[in-house]
Amino acid sequence: MNTKQNPITMLICALGCEGGGVLTEWLVDIARASGYAAQSTSIPGVAQRTGATTYYLEVFPVPVAQLNGRRPVLSLNPVPGALDALVSSELLETARQIGNGMATAERTLVISSSSRSLTTAERMVPGDGRTDNAPLLQTLRSQSREHHVFDMAQIANDCGTVVSAVMLGSIAGSGLLPFKRDAYEAVIKHGGKGVDASLRGFAAAFEQVNRQKDQAALVANLLSNDELLALDSIGLKGDLAAKFPPQVHPMLGLGHARMLEYQGPAYADLYVKRLSQVLAAEQQADPAASQGYATTIEMARWLALWMAFDDIVRVADLKSRASRWQRVTGEVKPGQDDLLRVYDHFKPGAPEFAALLPDGLAAKVTRWDRRRVANGKAPWAMALKIGSHSVLGMLSLRLLASLKWLRVRGSRYALEQTLIDKWLAVVVSSTQAHWQLGHEVALCGRLIKGYGSTNERGKDNLLHVLDHLADTEHGAHFASHSLRAAAIAATRSAALQDEAGKALDQTLAAHGAPARPVKAQPIRWMKNPHMNARVQKVN
C-alpha cells in the first residue's frame, strides 16, 4: 500500500492507435493542474501484436505546496512488484504484464478491459485458436489486491470515442489518484475535437468502476453474514426444464432458442428429441452424474450449431434484421445530415441453389456445374449487389429469408440430417459403451464449422473419424475404450491444427487408421491476355 513518503506508481498498457500517449499526458496535466508532482515515460515494445506500448507514471501523493520547497525524486522505469496500479486496454496484454511480475496480490490495483485483440498465432488456427479467457482472468484475480474488468472497447464504440477516454474514466472511478472528478473532465474539455464523445466514454467507465466497487462491497457484506446469493434461472419452460438436469439448462436454452429462430417449433422439438437420446445414454453410463452431464452439454452446443447450418436463406435472414441495421448505424455513427447506404455482395453458386432443390433437380444442377469445372471453366456463380438500405433491396432479402419452408424440402437439408443422425447414433452407442469414448465423439462436433469447402472438409474429417476410429469393427485393434477415446481426441485436435490436414493424416496413421482419400482437383488453364501482344511485338 502507498504512504505519503512514496509516489503512486502506475503502468499503462495500450495497443496501437488507442491513445495511450494522450492518456498519459492527460494524467500528468491533471496532476500538475491539481498541484501535485508527476512524471511519465513511455516504453515502446512490440508485445504479441507488434503494436503495444507501455507508459509509466508516478504521482507524488502530497501537494507541492506542502513540501516546504522540497522536490520528490521520481523514477523513470517500472519495477516489478512495486506497482500500485496496472491499467490495460486488452486482456492478454494484462496477463503478459502480470507474467512479467509487474502486479502483486498485496499491492496492485488492476484495471483491465475484457476485450481481446487476437494474435497472429490465434488467427492462423483452422479451429478455435483463441486463448481461453478463464486462465487469464484467474491470473488477474490472484495477482491483484483489487481488480476491475469490463469491456472498454465496447464502451468506447458505444460512446463514439477512443479507449483512452474510457481508461481515464476507470482510473478516476477507482479513486487511486488524489484528484477530483472535475479535474479529469477539465483536461478532456481542453482536448479539442471529440470532447463530447470523450466525456461520454469517461462517464460510462467512471460509473462502471463505481458499480463494481459497490457490488464487491455488497458481496463482501453478504458473505460476512453467511448469506447465500440466489441465481436467476434461464427461464426454460417447465416441461422442457423437467426433462433435463439443471446443469444442462443454460446450453439447452440457447440451443432450443436457436432452433426456434432457425426453423420453428417442429425443428426445436427434433433438437430436444435428439438431445434426449444422449441424456439417456449418459445417465446409463454415469448414473451418479459424477461428470456433470458433460457429454449432454457438449452435444447441446454442437448439435445446435450443426442443425442451424448456414445457407442462403439464413444469410438473407441475418442480413435483413433490424438488429443488423442498428449495429451498422452504431458503428458508422452517421450525423443527421449524412446519408447511409449499405450494399451487400453475394455470390451464390450452383451448390447454394441446388441445396434448396429436391434431390433429382439438385443432382442435375450439380452434374452440370461439375462438367463445367472438368472442362476447365470456373464454377458457376451469380454475383449480386443488393442495397439493403433500399426498399427493393430489403424486400428481396426478406423474400429470400422467407423460404424456410423450401429449406426442409431441399437436398442439403436431407443430407445434413442424415449426417447428423449418423454422428448422433455413434455418440449414443459410444456413450453406452464407455463415458469417455462418447464424450470424445461428441466433441468431434467442433469439426463442423464455416461454409463452402471448409464445411465440406470438416464433415469429411468427421465421417473419417467415425468410420475408422469410433466404429467398433474398423477400430477393433484398440485394446480398450480408453485408448480409443484418446485416439479420437488426438485426431480431433490434429484436424483443427492446420487446414491442409497433414497433421490429421499423420495422427490417423499413428493410430492405425488409413489416411484420408486424395480428392481429384481439376487443372484449369488460364489464357494470358498479354501473350498475343508479346508475339506480335517479337514478330
N, C-alpha and C positions, 0 to 999 in steps of 0.2 A: 504494500500500500504506500501511497505517497505521503510525504510530510512536507512542511513548509521549507525544509532545507534542501529538498531535491526537486528538480524540474519534472514536469509531467511529460512523459515520453510517448510518442505516437508514431506508428509506422502505417503509411497509407499505400495500398496496392491497387493499381488501376491498369487496365489494358489500354491499348492504343485508341486514341480519339475519344476517350471517356472524360477528359478534363481533369486528370489527376493533378497536373501542374496548377491549373486555375484554382482547384480546391485548396491546395497548399498555400497559394498566395492569399486566398480569402482568409484562411485561418491566421496567417501572420498579420494581415491587415487588421483583423478583428482584435487580436491580442494587443497590438500597438495602439489602436484607437481606444482600447479599454484601459490602457496604462500598464500593460504587462510586457515583460521582455520575452521575445520569441525568436527562434532561428530555425531555418529549414534547409535541407539539402535534398537533392534528387540522386537516385542511384539507377542509372539505365541498366537494363538487363533484358535478355530475350525470353526468359521463363519458358513455358511449354507451348506458347502460341506465337513465339517470335514477336512480341509486342508489348510485354508487361514492363512497367517502370514503377519503382517504389520511391516514396517520398518520406523522408524522416523529419519529424517536427518535435521541437522541445519548447515548452512554455513554462516559465518560472511562475509558480502559483502565488507569489507575493507581488503586489503592485510596486512599480519602480519608485513611486513617491515614498514608500515606506521602507526603502532600503538604505536611507540616510547616505546617499551618494555612492553606495557600493553597486557593482555590476556583477551579475551572475556569470559564471563561465559555463557555456553550453557546448555540448558535444556535437560533432558533425556526423557521426555514424551510429546506427542502432547496435545495441549489444544484446546478444541472445540471453533471454531470461530477465532482461531489465526493461521490458516494455510495459507501460501502463495501459496501452490500447493498441489493438491491431484492427485496422479498418480496411476492408477489401471489397471489391466490386464483383468478385467471381469466386465460387465455392472452392474449386480445385486450387486456385491461387492461394486462397486462405489456408487450405490444408498444406500446400507446399511450404508456406512461410512457417507454419506450425512445425512441420517436419524439420525445418532448419533450426528449430529450438527457440524461435522468437517469442512464443507465448508460453506462459506458465499458469498452472491452475491457482497458484497463490496470489498472483498479481494482475494478470492481464484481462482487460475487458476486450472481448472480440465482437466486432460488428461486421457481419458478412452478408452479402447477397446470396440467396439460394439459387440464383440463375447460373447456368453453365454456358461457356463458350467452348465447343468441342475441340479437342486437339486433333492434329492431323492423323495420329495413330487411331484415334477413336472413329474418325470418319472412314478410314480405309477398310474396316472390318465389314464383310458382307452381312453378318448378323448384327445383333445389338452390341456394338463395341463400346457403348458408353460406360464410363466408370460408375460403379454403384455409389449413389449419394449417401447411403446409410453409414458406411465406414468413415466417410469424410465428416459427416455430422457428428458421429460418435467421437472422433478425434477432436473436433472443435469443442464439444461439450466437456471432454475430460481435461482439456488443456486451457481452460478459461475460468476465471473466478465468476464471471458473468458474461452472458452472450445474448446477442440479438441477431436473429437470422430471418430475412424476408426477401422477397423478390424485388430488388432495386430496379432491375431492368424493366419490369412490368410497370412499376410506379412511374419511372421516367417516361415510358412510352405513353401511358395514360395521360400524363400531365404535359406532354409535348416538350420535354426538356431533356437534358443530358444527365448522366448518372452522378456527376459531381455535385449537382444541387441536391440530389437525394442523399448522397453520402454526408453532405454538410448538415442536412436536417437530422440525420440519425446521430451524428456526433453531438449536435445541440441537444437533442432529446435525451441522450444518455446522461447529461449533467456532469460529464467528466471535467470539462474545462470551466473555469470560473467566469463565464461570460453570460450576459442576459440574452434572451431571445431577440430583443430589439437590435442588439449589436450584430447578430448574424444576418438578420433581414436587411439591415442598413447597407452592409457590404454588397449584398446581391443587387440592391436598388441602384448602386453606383456602377453596375456592370455593363449598362448599355442595352444591347439587343437581348430579347428573350427574357426580360425581367419578370413579367407576369407568370410565364411558364415555370421559370426557376423558382419563384416564390411558391407556386402550387406544389412543385416537387418537394421543396423544402418542408412545407407544412405537412404534406402527406407522410413523409418519413418521420418527422418530429412526432406526429400523433401515433404512428405505428410503433415506434420505440416506447412511447409512454404507455400505450395499451399493453405491450408485452411486459413492461415493468409492473403494471397494475395486476395483470394476470398471474405473474410469478409470485407477487405478494399474496394474492388470494389463495393460490395453490399451497403456498407455504403455510398460510394460516389454517387452511382446511386440514392439511396433513398433520399439523401440530396438534389439532383437536381430534385426530384419529377418525376423520370423516372421509367417506368414500365419494368419489366423483362418478356420477351416472353418465353413461354413454348413450347417445341417441341411436336408435335403430335405423336401419337403412330404409325402412318403410315398405318392405315387401308385403304383398297381400297375404292374408292369414293362411289360406290354403297352400300357397306356394312356400311360405316360410315353414310350415309344418312338415313339408316333405323332406327338407334338408336341414342338417345341423347348423347352428349359428355360425360356425367357423366359415361355412361356405357362402353365407348370405351376401357379404359385400360383393364378391366377384359374380355370384349368381345374379344379383340385382342389376349389375352393369351389363352382363351378357343378355339377360332377358329383355332389358330396355332396348338394347341394340337390335335384337331380333324383331321386336315390335316396330321399331322405326324402319328397319330394312325391308320387311315383307309382310308384317301383320301378325295377328294373334295365332293363326294356324302354324306359322313358322316358329313363333315363340314356343308353342306347345311341343313342336317337334324337338326343339332345343332342350326343353325340360325332360322330355321322354328319353332322349339320348343320354343326358347327364344322369338321369335316374339309374340307368344301367351301370354306369361307372360307380355310382354311390353304392349300389347293391353289391357289386364285386368287391369294392374296398371294405365294406363292412364285413364281408365274409373273410377277407384276408387279414383284416386288422380289427377284430371285434371290440377291442379295448380302446380303439381310436388313439393309440399311442403316437401316431404320425400326424394327428390333427387334420385328417382328411385331405392331405396334401395333394393326392392324385386327383380327387374330385375338383379341388380348387384350380389346379393347373388345366384340367380339361374344360372347366367353365370358361377359362380365359381363351385358350387356343381354339376350342370348338366355336366360340362366338366369332372370333376373328376369321376363321375359315368359312363358316356358314355365311358371313356377310362379305363375300368376295367382291372385289371391285369389277364393275362392268360399266358400260356407257350409261346405263340407267342411273346407277349410283353416282357416277361422276357428275351427270347433269343435275341430279338432286342436290349434291353438295355445292355446286357452283351457283345454284339459283336460290339458295336460302337467304332469308333476311339477315341472319346472324353473320353470314359471309360479307354482305354489303356493309354491315355495321363495323366489322373488323377492318375492311379495306378503308372505309372513311376514317376510322380511328387511327390507322397507320399513316394515311396521307394527310389528314387534318386539313381539308380544303377550307378556305375562307368563304365568307358569304358571297363574294363576287367571283369565286372560282368555279369553273365547270369541270366536273369529274366524269371521265369516261373510262369504262373498263371493258377491255376486249379479251375474250378467252379464245385460245387457239387449241383446236382439236385436230387430230389426225387419225381417225379410226380406220383400221384396215379390214381385210377380209375376215380375220378371226373374230373381231368385235361384232361384225354384222352376223356372221354365222352363229355366234353364241346365242342370238335371240331367235334363230330359226329352228324348226324341227329337224330331227336327225337326218332325214333324207335330203332336204334342201341344204342343210349345213354341210353335208358331205360333198355335194356338188360344188358349192362355193369354195370349199377348202381345196378340192382337187384342182379346180380352175386356177386358183392362186398358186398352187404348187407347180403346176405346169409352167406358169409364167416365170417363176423363180428358176426352174430347171432349164429354161431356155435363155437364161442369162439376164432376165429383166428383174427390176426391183419389185418387191412385194407391193401389191396394190394398196393404196391408201387414199383417203379423201381428206384433203386439207381444208379445214373450216376456220373461219374467223368470225366469232359471234360477239356482238356488242351487248353484254348483259346489262348495260345501263339503259338500253332502249326497250321500248315496249315489245317490239317484234323479237328482239333477241331474247328477252326474258320469257316470252310466250313459247319460243322454240325450245328453250331449256326445260321449262315446266312440262311441255308436251312430252318431251323425251323422258323426263323423270316420272311421268305418269304411267310408263309402260311396265310397271311392276307385274301386272297380270300376264304380260308376254314373257317375262323372265322365266317363270316356272314352266313354260311350255317350250323353252329353248333347249338346244343341245348341251350348252355348257352347264346349265342348272342340273340336268340329269347326270352329266359326267362328274360334277363336283359332289353331288350327293352319293354317288356310287363310291368314290374315293374316300369320302368322309366315313361312310358306313364300314368300309374295309379297315380303315385305321381304328375306328371305334371298336370293331369286333376284336382286333388284336389287343387293344388296351384292356378290354374286359377279360378276355381269356388269359392274358399275361398277368393281370392283377389277381385273378383267382388262383393262378399257379404260384405266384410269389409277389409280394407287395412291391419290392424294389424294382422288379422287372417291369411291372405295369406302370410304375411311376416314370421310369426312363422312357418307355414307349409314349406315354402321354406327353412328355416334354419334347418329343420329336415334332410336335405341332409347331414349334418355333421355326422349323424349316420352311413352312408355308408363309411366304411374305411377298410383297411387291406385286407387280403385274407384268404381263407380257412374258418375255423369255425368262425373266427372273423367277416369276411364279411357276412357270412350267419346269424349270430346272429344280426348284425346291420340291415340287411334287414328285419328280422322277427320283430325287435323292431319298425322299421318304419311302416311296414304294420299294426302292432297292434295299433299304434297311429292313423294312417289314418282311420282304420276301427271303432275304438271305441271312438275317441275324435274329429277328424276332420269331420267325417261323420255326416251329419245333422240328420239322422234317429237314429243312436245309441247315439248321443250326444244331444238329444232333451232336456235333463234336464238342460242345461245351460240357464240361464236367458238372456244372451246377448252374442254377438260375442266377446266382450272384455274379458269376463270371460272364454270363450272357448279358446281364444288366450293365456290367462295367464296359463290355464291348460296345453296346448300343450308346452309352454315354460318351465314350471316346469318339465314336464315329459321328455322332451328332455335333460334338464340339469341332471336329475336323471339318465337317461340312460348312460350318459357319466361319471358318478361318479365312478362306480365300475363294474367290469367285470361280477360278479355273478348276478347282476340285482336285488338285494334286495331293493335298494333304488327306482328302477324303479317300482317294483311291489307295494311298499308302496304308491308311488305317484299316480299310476294308481287307486288304491283303494280309495285314498283320494279324487279323482275327479270323483268317480262314475263309473270307468271303470273296467272291470274284469282283474285279473292278467293274465300274460302270461301262456299259457298252458304248463304243465310239459312234457318234452320230455323224452321218454324212452331211457335209456342208457344200453347197453348190459354189462353183467358181464363176464369178461374174467378170466379164471382160468389158472394160470401160473404154469408150472412144476418147482419144485425145483431140480436142478441137483445134489445137495448135499444130498438129502434125502436118496437115496438108500445106499450111503456110510455110513451114520449115522446108518441106520438099520442094515447093515452088521456088523458094529463095535460093536453095542449093543449085537447082537447075538453071 
